[in-house]
Amino acid sequence: MAEKKQSYTEEELNEMIAWFNDHANQLPKTMQINKSAFTPDLVSCIMQAKQNLGNYKMEGSFLLLRQIRANIEKGENDLL
């Protein structure tokens, strides 16, 4: 039988949303997340992660939130 792959949990997502809410004053409107990913609206990344909760094939939206958070924590948010 195929092993069920896990995605991020609702608890992890809620913790991430809480972090973003707590740091709202530090969030740029747009961000070059990495060399290949840009977001014109950080709020849309959160909405995508909410929509994709439980779907391991669509875990990329949560991984981008992690990367955005890491960029902000390191002070490496490339604003456009």
Helices and strands as residue ranges (DSSP letters): H 10-22, G 24-26, E 31-32, E 38-39, H 42-51, G 56-58, H 60-74
